Amino acid sequence: MSDTAGNGAVLVVGGGISGLTAALEAAEVGNDVFLIEKNSYFGGRVAQLNQYFPKLCPPTCGLEINFKRIKDNRKIRTYTLTTVKSISGGPGNFEVQLETAPRYINSNCTACGDCAQVCTDEIEDAFNFGMGKTKAAYLPHEMAFPRRYVLAKEACSAACLDAVKAACKYNAVELDMQPKTFTLKVSSIIWSTGWNPYDANKITNLNYNSSQAIITNMMMERLAADNGPTRGKIVRPGDNKEPASFAFVQCAGSRDENHLQHCSYICCMATFKHISYIRSQYPDAKIYVFYIDLRTPGKYEHFREKFMADANTTFIKGKVADIVAERDGGVTVVAENAITGAKVHQKVDLCVLATGMEPALGEQGKALGVTMDGNGFVVSSPEKGMMSAGCAKSAVDVYSSGQSSTAAALKAIQIGR
């Protein structure tokens, strides 16, 4: 199968907030756009957030508007569960081979949920970072676009598959669905492949797997979210204890030559945002922030000042050396105060690792001939017909992602004209 659009067609790889923005900017000036996403839904990491900073509004508003614009724009063709397999040609005349993995649920799906009702097998809830299980026939999340179920066929027994198929009155369950390979001819490519949270297991001294009282910053987002595993209640995973004390470990994996050498930019702001979440539920909880430097550039300084004035929040300049699991379910954070030289042993009920942003494209990008810097971010190369946007380009916040996506679209539509 091949698909050829008119001159000036743009391929956008990655359907998070950056990819959505780039696709819309290119399409709304008349270019044909192909928008692909490796997940079963669009929205990327932003869909997993509880709130944006600094206004602290939910991501639903921005995403819903963009989803509607995508649906209303006939210039944009969307593909989920789709990845780039190979690229040939050059600026103005790329030929890109892609592969779409089977969803096992076809476009007849109305998201009625009957399949999930009868599904007897479960999988780890990836959207909520493993904090719970979900049915193997599932809607990725309540605001998923496209609003269509997914079937994790490999996790299901034969009896479960039979029940799921029988329950669907729209003939949407397609158990023999196969991967589909197809080719697109485009003039330019925008890489908006986003980021992954750095794997906390790699930071061995922080002992992430030693206690359920150690979570990551993105897990905190899901705990605080109304559509999260606890319906927005911030409790300790495992025993559901309401924490009376919290620790934040900044630069967990970032600014470290053994892990991510770059500053991940958003982590400090995310921690201040998380303090706001905590304060809305636990006004008197004790909070301890262990940091190297606090970086809240420009417009975010006032946001930081508000939370640094909190009488029950203590800021300790010092890198955490160890986190020790305690018998009562809490942990003790061990660090050296870089200002006083004193050794700190701080016991808390819940510890949040501010894990860094790792570019998601990784080795796949190198194999496809994409220009990348030493940290794995994609370098825009207009002369090669390839641009980067959002967190594929550098570690940035949502606002800055929108700016770089607009810039990438502007460059992309000039190629092949």
C-alpha positions, 0 to 999 in steps of 0.5 A: 500500500502506498499513499501519495499526497500533493507537493509539499506534504509533511510527515509529523512523527509523534502525536503529543502536544508538539506533533498536534501543534505542528500538524495543525500549523502546517495543514491550516495553511494548505499543506497535506499532513500525515500525523503518526503516533506509536501509541494507541492514542494522541496527546502524548505525555500531556494527556498524563498530566494533572495540571499545566504550570504556572496557571495550574489548569488541566490539560483537557482544555488544550488537548480537546481543542486540538483534537477537534481541529484535527478532526475538522481538518481534511488535510490531516490524516492520522495513524496510531500504533504506527512507526517509521521503518525506513526513509529514502530520498531527500528534501522534497521527495522522501519515501517513508515506509511505515508500519501500523501494529494491530489494534485488534479493534477496528473502526466500527468501535463505538467505545461502548465498553461491552468488550471490557465488561466480559474481558477476564484477563488484565494487564499492567496499567501503563497509562498510570505507570503500573499503579494498578491493573486494567482489563486487556480490552481497554480504552487507553484513558477517558479522553482518548483520541481516537476514542476506540478500545484496544485489545492486548490479544497476547495477554488474553486466554482463548476463552477471554478472546471468544467472550470479547468477540461475542460481546461486541455487537458492532463486529469491531473485534478483529482477532486476525488483524495483521500489521500493515506496512505502507509507504508515504511520499512527503516533502519534509519530516517533523520529528516530535517524538517527545520524551520518556521519564528516565528509568529510576531503576538505573539510579541505583543509589536511590533504591527505587524498587526497595519501597512503594514509598518511592515514586516518580514525578510522573506517578505523582501527576497520575496520583493527583489526577481525577482520572488517575488510579486513586481518583485524585487522592494523593496516597502512598501506593500499596497501603494507601496511607495518607502521607504526613511528610514528603521528600522531593529528590531533584535532578534524579538522573539529570545533570549526571554524567552517568545518566542524563548529562543535560538539565531536564528544565521542567523538573524544578517547576514540576516539584513546585507544582506538586507542592501545590497538589499536596497543599490542596489536600494536606495543608500541614504536611511537612515537605523536604526538597533536596536540590542541586540548584533550583531552576525556574527561569523567567516567568516562573520565578513568581511561582517559585517564590510563593511555594518557597515561602511555605513555612512547612516546606524545607529546602536542602541544598545537597545531592541525595546519596541514599534512600533507606526503606523503613519497616513502617512503610516510609523511607529515610532520605540521606544527604549532605547539606552542601551549605552547612556540611551536616549529614541529613537523615530525613524520614518521610512517608512518601518520596518523589524522585524528580526523574529527568526527561530522556528523548524518546527517539533514541537509537531508532533515530540514529538507524533512520539517519536522523541528526542527533546531538550528544544527549539524544535530542534531534537537531533540526536540519532544514537542508536535509528536510528534517525538523525537530519540535518540542521535547524531541528538540530539547527539554522544554515545557508545554508552552515552549513546545508549542513555539518550537512546533510552530517554528518547525512547521514554518520551516517544513512547509517551505521545503519542496515548494 
